[in-house]
Amino acid sequence: MITLLLGAIVGVSLSAREKLKNEQSKLEQFITVTLNSQENEKQFLARELHDETAQHLVDILHKIDDVQDSVDSSNMTAHRELASLRSSVEDVLDGTRRFMLGLRPPQLDDLGLLPALQALCQDTSETTGIDVRLTYSDKVPPLPKATELAIYRIAQEALTNAGRHSRASSILLKAFCHNTTLTLSIEDDGIGSPRFPDEHLARQGKFGQIGMVERARLAGGSATIISSTGRGTKVILEVPISGR
């Protein structure tokens, strides 16, 4: 009787474990499909903004210049109004281009990971007023496109969070390789926050942090978020480097 009972308990335990494993696999597949769909949508929007919105704004600037050239030079009021209008359109065009860069960074495709991260740091500094710097090892190799995109998105999310919530005065990014691992750390000197276990992130509405953790996992690596009140926040991303 005891043997049968123990056998039944073990059977139930194995069944529950297998069911949990299957559910976890389905969740991982859903996250993968969702992230890929998001990237495809971002790429589509970036292309549309470039081909339609940005081009129309450039055409408007040319037309303003044409009108300004045709206005009598003595009509200072008209020239001031046209100059003000041109400045406004330029601001909108700059904002559109910045939004396009956030959707699909061309540096990542054209120049590689490190130049794209450098441009991201510069843009974050300009938009937030925070001193953002990147240091890196010359030994950082080219990586698969999907891996570079995952690293970039994690850095982008970490910098966005820091810019919005940290009240930091500086953020330092460090990229380096050791053996078969590439490490990227992103550390700010802001106010920090209580750290929740990964399984509680959704309950606390920390979906950006969930995205960082899942992107790292899908790239075969891991993302660790270290934060405490008054001590800033540090994100440590580690991804494997194949062939090293």
C-alpha positions, 0 to 999 in steps of 0.5 A, a space after each residue: 500500500 505504501 509503495 503504491 501511494 509513493 508511486 502515485 505521489 511521484 507520478 503526480 509530481 512528475 506530471 505536474 513538473 512536465 505540465 509546468 515545463 510545457 507551459 514555460 515552453 509555450 510562454 517562451 515561444 509566445 514571448 519570442 513571437 511577440 518580440 519578433 513582431 514588435 521588431 517587424 512593426 518598428 522596422 515598418 514604422 521607421 521605413 514609413 516615417 522616413 519615406 513619408 513623414 520625414 520627406 514631406 517635412 523636407 519638402 515643406 522646408 524647401 517650399 518655405 525657402 522658396 516663399 522667403 526668397 520671393 518675399 520683398 526684403 523690406 517686409 521684415 514681418 513676413 521674413 520673421 514669420 517664415 523664419 519662425 515657421 521654418 524653425 518649428 518645422 525643423 524641430 518637428 523633423 528633428 523629433 521625427 528623426 530621433 523617433 526613427 532612430 529609436 525604432 530602428 537604429 541605422 548605425 546598428 545595421 550599417 556600422 555595428 553594435 558599438 557605434 550604435 551604442 555610442 549614438 544611443 548614449 549621445 542621444 540620451 544625453 541630449 534629450 535628458 541632460 544626463 552625462 551618459 558615457 560608453 567605455 569598451 574593450 577593443 576586443 569586442 567582436 562582431 556578433 550575430 544581428 539578432 544578438 546585437 539587436 537584443 543588446 541594443 534594445 536592453 541598453 535602450 530600455 535601461 537608459 530610457 528607465 534611467 532617464 525617466 525615473 532615476 534622477 541620475 546625473 551620470 550613467 556609465 556603460 561598459 562593454 568588454 569580453 572575457 573568455 566566451 562572454 560579452 558583458 555590458 553593464 549600465 550603471 547610474 548614480 540615481 535614486 534607485 528603487 526596491 528590487 523585486 524578484 523576477 517572478 514578481 515583476 509583472 505583478 509590480 508592472 515592471 514590464 520594461 525589466 521583464 523585456 530586458 530579462 527575456 531578450 537576454 534569455 532569448 539571446 542565450 544570456 542573462 540580464 541581472 538588475 541590481 538596485 536599491 533605494 538611494 544607491 542607483 541601478 545597475 543592469 548587467 547583461 551577459 551573452 555568450 560569444 560563439 567561436 571564441 
